[in-house]
Amino acid sequence: MSYVEVPGAKVPIRMWTDPATVEDAAMQQLRNVATLPWIEGLAVMPDVHFGKGATVGSVIAMRDAVCPAAVGVDIGCGMSAVKTSLTVNDLPGDLTRLRSKIEQAIPVGRGMHDDAVDPWRLHGLATAGWDDFWGRFDGVAEAVRFREERATRQMGTLGSGNHMIELCLDEAGSVWLMLHSGSRNIGKELAEHHIGVAQRLPHNQGLVDRDLAVFVADTPQMAAYRNDLYWAQEYARYNRMIMMALLKDVVRKEFKKARPAFEPEISCHHNYVAEERYEGMDLLVTRKGAIRAGAGDFGIIPGSMGTSSYIVKGLGNERAFNSASHGAGRRMSRNAAKRRFTVQDLERQTRGVECRKDSGVLDEIPGAYKDIDQVMQQQSDLVEVVAKLKQFVCVKG
């Protein structure tokens, strides 16, 4: 579909979904964002749903300003995927050992490594910039520096919620590795610190929603936030790189006879800020639950723990600020999902997938998410599909 344009106070709201299907609270958030004095454009992805401050599935382009709550608290959260030389014929009949080995190698939930992972010990991992990255930790907000040891030990860990590690098959029977995670606790604490700073600034006192507080250009607060934002985005990228290297090591050991090879990694943020130029203007583009989909950009759009995911290539639609959805998007809250569904529902909806099937992941049940195939149809002018994947192993925190 093409987009539907809904009137907004300062800019129109371009929506790649039917506005009638978006919950009232999310629509109000979009209208609130469209009132911001610094906004130059707002694009809404088909996975849109209610979030804190700004909706998930929104792309906000502002001039000389950025809203930290519109980035989200998991700064740099995103996806990585790798195609392997393995095929369906290499898979064992029982996948429980494989899932167990992944969970042993990569801590999940609030877990962390006993000792910080040494990237130089990981097979084929690019370590350029590693020392410089950690050297810049002394320059982040003083309020979170006491978390350094925790941040080093959480590097290369999954987290919980919708974060996952999956082994998938494409339609040709090739095995893919895929994972979803971000900047862990250190990104969350940096985000919350800066959101609090922004909310206290005088220029934000008259906003319709205090969660939309912004930093403006040429101020020390903006400089401090952008420093920490970019550091956290880099943390998230390294976190996924290390997890993927650990996952590859598991696969090498478990499929030793097949001697698996791996294609180049596809990786994309979907909670982040980028400096981009549109219509002759230098803008700060915030994607919260959206990936960059410039012409030729590879991206990953996952479904849920029992449905398909997609490897895509961007079509470069500037009306969407070169963006696409980050996934299927929730159609109900986590609490609503726990009230509505049972463990038996979870077992039925994840049949054929080696994964947790207990009350601890009930809020991640596929029925709590929108139909990923419909979401893909709604953004056919934003991306083209390269591969359609279906998981056979899913690790959750």
Secondary structure by P-SEA (a helix, b strand, c coil): ccbbbbbccccccccccccccccaaaaaaaaaaaacccccbbbbccccccccccccbbbbbbccccccccccccccccbbbbbcccccccccccaaaaaaaaaaacccccccccccccccccccccccaaaaaaaaccccccccccaaaaaaaaccccccccccccccccccbbbbbbbcccccaaaaaaaaaaaaaaaacccccccccccccccccccaaaaaaaaaaaaaaaaaaaaaaaaaaaaaaaaaaaaccccccccbbbbbbccccccccccccccbbbbccbbbbcccbbbbbbccccbbbbbbbbcccccccccccccccccccaaaaaacccaaaaaaaacccccccccccccccccccccaaaaaaaacccccccbbbbbcbbbcc
